[in-house]
Amino acid sequence: MPTLKINNCDIHYEIHGEGNETIVFSHGLLWSGKLFYKQVEYFKSAYKVVIYDHRGQGKSEVTASGYDMDALSEDAAKLIETLKLGKVHFAGLSMGGFVAMRLAARRPDLIKSAILIETSAQPEPNTAKYTFLNTVVKLFGVIPVANAVMKIMFGDTFLNDTNRKEEKEEWKNELKKNQKSIVKAVSGVISRNGVENELKNIKCPTLVMVGNEDKATIPAKAEFIHKNIPQSRLVYIKNAGHSSSVEEPEQVNIAIESFLIGLNP
């Protein structure tokens, strides 16, 4: 199991493929790099594809601190530097997008392009609801809130599709793997500062994607990002909620591929 000691934390990562260009995928809250396995399979024949787990999530170490978005961005920057990846295409979903925006604005030396999926540049608007759920997890674990969280993480089309019952169970089981320590990561997301004023500093080509059924970061959040990053393209993922990489992987893969090909006409 490959790990790197980054900022006093053992960070789990995987590298797939041997392309000349690298895509780093950064997952959303409560998940792991597994959120992008369908992207890994699609892109690994043409790109070097890197996935990793944020501290306190997946297979990475649970540390006492370091869960604010600035610290997580420093983790990602150190990962890119330590693995000697050069300038990368950095794709982040939700929390991963919080990291991607900070890197693109602050570390242009590391970022060739940014791919922002179901994310927001603004502070968390649902602090009361998510703080309540986090308190339940702290006291009783994830299982009591699993059904409620699934409705936040996935769109109605996916949740109501009887042909995808096994897939839904798979992801619910992934959700239930989180230990009580996940509250550290959740608190970091809930209390995050906005980066609205930093969007103007993002000069690299940027793809913004959002599921049209996303309830956690509604399409208006993506539209705000698109409006404030000059070199950005906005794509809506039909029939997807807050986890389009899982719900509608074909749409996501085609949008990313088209974007990347357009950078090298």
DAFEN-V440649 format. One record per backbone hydrogen bond with DSSP energy under -1.0 kcal/mol. NH is the residue of the N-H (numbers start at 1). CO is the residue of the C=O. Records with the same first field share a line. If there is no record, write none. Layout:
# DAFEN-V440649
NH = CO ; CO
This chain:
# DAFEN-V440649
4 = 11
6 = 9
11 = 4
13 = 2
14 = 51
16 = 49
23 = 48
24 = 89
25 = 50
26 = 91
31 = 28
35 = 32
36 = 33
37 = 34
40 = 36
41 = 37
42 = 38
43 = 39
44 = 40
46 = 43
47 = 43
48 = 21
49 = 16
50 = 23
51 = 14
53 = 12
56 = 61
57 = 54
60 = 57
61 = 10
72 = 68
73 = 69
74 = 70
75 = 71
76 = 72
77 = 73
78 = 74
79 = 75
80 = 76
81 = 77
82 = 78
83 = 79
84 = 81
85 = 80
88 = 110
89 = 22
90 = 113
91 = 24
92 = 115
93 = 26
94 = 117
96 = 93
98 = 94
99 = 95
100 = 96
101 = 97
102 = 98
103 = 99
104 = 100
105 = 101
106 = 102
107 = 103
110 = 107
112 = 88
113 = 88
114 = 205
115 = 90
116 = 207
117 = 92
118 = 209
130 = 126
131 = 127
132 = 128
133 = 129
134 = 130
135 = 131
136 = 132
137 = 133
138 = 134
139 = 135
140 = 136
141 = 137
145 = 142
146 = 143
149 = 145
150 = 146
151 = 147
153 = 149
154 = 150
159 = 155
160 = 156
161 = 158
164 = 161
168 = 164
169 = 165
170 = 166
171 = 167
172 = 168
173 = 169
174 = 170
175 = 171
176 = 172
178 = 175
182 = 179
183 = 180
184 = 181
186 = 182
187 = 183
188 = 184
189 = 185
190 = 186
191 = 187
192 = 189
195 = 121
198 = 195
201 = 198
202 = 199
206 = 231
207 = 114
208 = 233
209 = 116
210 = 235
212 = 237
213 = 240
214 = 211
221 = 218
223 = 219
224 = 220
225 = 221
226 = 222
227 = 223
228 = 224
233 = 206
235 = 208
237 = 210
240 = 237
246 = 243
247 = 243
248 = 244
252 = 248
253 = 249
254 = 250
255 = 251
256 = 252
257 = 253
258 = 254
259 = 255
260 = 256
261 = 257
262 = 258
264 = 261
